[in-house]
Amino acid sequence: MINSTVTNFSSPEFFDAKYLNKADPWNFSSDAYELARYEQIISPSRTAATAMRLSLAAPSECLPKSLQGTVIW
């Protein structure tokens, strides 16, 4: 049971209490939806595609000086 005195649901104390009561309170390691979502997020092809979109969308002045004017793919 979560400590009822913790009323700030974004506080470190809230999360400490939540994880103290259950190692995986949101069932990330067993819930089919969460597992599929995790797989999609860390998928190498998705990561590469996201990096490509970001590199194309970012103005070159946002890049470190060492990478400005270079094409990375």
C-alpha positions as semicolon CSV with decimal commas, in nm:
position;residue;x (nm);y (nm);z (nm)
1;M;0,000;0,000;0,000
2;I;0,130;0,345;-0,088
3;N;0,191;0,575;0,205
4;S;-0,129;0,779;0,227
5;T;0,061;1,086;0,350
6;V;0,228;1,126;0,009
7;T;-0,005;1,361;-0,177
8;N;0,227;1,497;-0,445
9;F;0,195;1,229;-0,712
10;S;0,500;1,354;-0,902
11;S;0,730;1,366;-0,600
12;P;1,026;1,136;-0,550
13;E;0,863;1,015;-0,227
14;F;0,554;0,901;-0,416
15;F;0,762;0,695;-0,660
16;D;0,984;0,559;-0,383
17;A;0,675;0,436;-0,198
18;K;0,518;0,297;-0,514
19;Y;0,830;0,096;-0,605
20;L;0,882;-0,010;-0,244
21;N;0,543;-0,180;-0,253
22;K;0,589;-0,346;-0,594
23;A;0,902;-0,381;-0,807
24;D;0,710;-0,318;-1,131
25;P;0,402;-0,115;-1,032
26;W;0,300;-0,041;-1,393
27;N;0,367;-0,398;-1,512
28;F;0,614;-0,282;-1,775
29;S;0,784;-0,621;-1,779
30;S;0,468;-0,828;-1,832
31;D;0,197;-0,613;-1,992
32;A;0,160;-0,691;-2,367
33;Y;0,091;-0,327;-2,456
34;E;0,393;-0,200;-2,263
35;L;0,623;-0,469;-2,408
36;A;0,513;-0,386;-2,765
37;R;0,553;-0,014;-2,697
38;Y;0,903;-0,067;-2,555
39;E;1,002;-0,280;-2,854
40;Q;0,883;-0,012;-3,093
41;I;1,068;0,261;-2,906
42;I;1,402;0,079;-2,898
43;S;1,374;-0,083;-3,242
44;P;1,699;-0,015;-3,434
45;S;1,511;0,076;-3,752
46;R;1,291;0,320;-3,563
47;T;1,592;0,471;-3,390
48;A;1,773;0,518;-3,722
49;A;1,465;0,665;-3,888
50;T;1,411;0,904;-3,599
51;A;1,775;1,011;-3,608
52;M;1,749;1,069;-3,981
53;R;1,435;1,283;-3,943
54;L;1,596;1,485;-3,666
55;S;1,914;1,539;-3,865
56;L;1,715;1,656;-4,166
57;A;1,490;1,879;-3,957
58;A;1,763;2,041;-3,749
59;P;1,921;2,355;-3,890
60;S;2,294;2,302;-3,932
61;E;2,367;2,578;-3,682
62;C;2,212;2,353;-3,415
63;L;2,482;2,094;-3,477
64;P;2,821;2,099;-3,308
65;K;3,077;2,292;-3,516
66;S;3,259;1,967;-3,594
67;L;2,948;1,829;-3,769
68;Q;2,829;2,139;-3,951
69;G;2,841;2,093;-4,325
70;T;2,873;1,715;-4,305
71;V;2,619;1,456;-4,412
72;I;2,589;1,161;-4,177
73;W;2,416;0,847;-4,303
